[in-house]
Amino acid sequence: MKLIKKILIALLIVFIIAQFFGPEKNEGDYASIDAFITETKPSPEVKAILKETCFDCHSDVTRYPWYDKITPVNYWLADHIDHGKGHFNVSKWDEYNLKKKDHKLDELIEMVEEKEMPLNSYTWTHTEANLTDAQIKAVIDWAKGVRATYAEELSNQ
């Protein structure tokens, strides 16, 4: 019994010390999203949907929940954010060429249509990110409209 008690105390000490360390935060400026918003011109409804469901993991700006202060949860969240930004980062929109922008919107359409985005692990704690069928349609219609513009621009090149 003494060994188990010592192990539990050691684990508790490690857990407490770990709270003083954490990953780098993704706390950029909303201005980094301006190029994406200006170019793709989402309606106010779609812009609100994107802000509530996409930007936390797919931009340089994250609104962190209270539980982000707990290690190791903060590392798990940082990994999700890094992974999301690796696939699609609206803060880097002006760095993408036209073909890549079109491809990213095609992926967005597919992921939202298949209800693979937002992730279930995100919607568990962000219930406002559970998209209704009408919201899904609004996002898809907007993205398809932007892709049509890009297709026209690509054909003129």
N, C-alpha and C positions, 0 to 999 in steps of 0.2 A: 504494500500500500504506500509505503514511503517513496518508492521509486516513481509510482504514478503521480504522486503529489509533486515531486521534484520536477518531473517532466512537464506537468501542467503549469507550474510556476515559471519554468523556463520559457515555455511557449507564450505565456502571458507577457513576460518581460520582452520577448522578441516582438510581439504584437504591439506593445506600447512604444518601443523604440522605433518600429517601422512607421508609426504615425508622424514622425518628424521628417520623413522622406516621401517624395512623391514625384510623379512625372511632370514634365513641363506643361504648362497650361496653354490652351488654344484660345487665347484671349486677344484676338485682333480687333480691328475697327470695322464697323458696319460699312464704312466707305469702301472697303475692299470688295463689296458686293455690288457697288454702283454700276460698274461696267456691264455686269451680267444683266442687271435690271434694266439699264438704259437700252441695251442692245436687243433683249428678248421681249421687252414691253409686256410683262404679265399684267393682267387686269388686277384691280385691288384685291379681289377674291383670291386669285391664284397667288399673288404676292404674299398674302397672309398665310395661305396653305404652305407655301415654300418656306416661309419664316418659321412656322410652327413644326414642320415635319422634316425639313431637309437641311437647313443651314447649320444646325448644331454639329452635324457630322460631315457635311459637304462644303464647308467654307472655313475661313480662318477665324471665325467668330463662334464661340460655343457658350451657351447659357448653361452653366453647371448646376446640377441639383445639389441639395444639401449633403447627400451621401457620397459626393465626390471627395469629401474630406477624409474618408475612411480608406486606409490602405488595407487590403490590396484592391478594393473596388476602384479606386482612382486609376490604377494601372490598367484594369480591364476596360474602363471607359476611354482612356487615352489610346489603347490599342484599337478600339472601335472607331474612334475619330480618325486616327492615322490611316486605318484601312479605308474608311469612307472617302477621305480626301485623296487617297491614292487612286481611287476609281473615278472620282468626279469632284472637282473643287471649283465652285463658282467664284471664289476669290482669285483664281488664276485664269478666269475666262478670257481675258484679253491676251493671254499668252498662247491660247489654243488657236490653231489655224482653222479655217472654215470647215474643212472636211472633218476635223476632230470634233468641233462643236456640233456638227450634224450627227456624228456618231454618238456623242455623249447624250444628246437629246433622244436619239433612237433607243439607247439603253435605258434612259429614264422612262420612256413610254413603256418599254417591255417590263421593267421592274414594277412600275406602278400598276400596269394592267394585270400582271400576274399576282399582285398584292404581296410581292416580296419586299417592297419598300413602302413605308418605313418598316424597319425590322420589328419583329414581335418584342424583342428585348427592349426596344425603345418605347413602344406603345404601352407596355406594362406600366411604366412609370410616367408616361406622358400621354394620358388618355385623350387629350385634345388632338393628338396626332393620328388617332384612328380615323381614317378617311371614309367618308360616306361614298356611295356610288356616284352621287352628283359631284362631289369634290374630285373623285378620280376622273370622271368625265371632263371636268373643267381643266384639270392639269393636262390630261392627254390631248384635248382639243387645242389648248395653248401651245403645247410642245409640237404638235403636228403642224400648226400654223407657222411657227418659227422655222421648222424644218422645210416647209414649202418655200419660205423666203430664201433659206440657204441653198436649196436645190436650184432655184432661179439664179442666184448669184454664182453658184458653181458652174452652171451651164453657160454663163456669160464669160467665164474665164478662158 
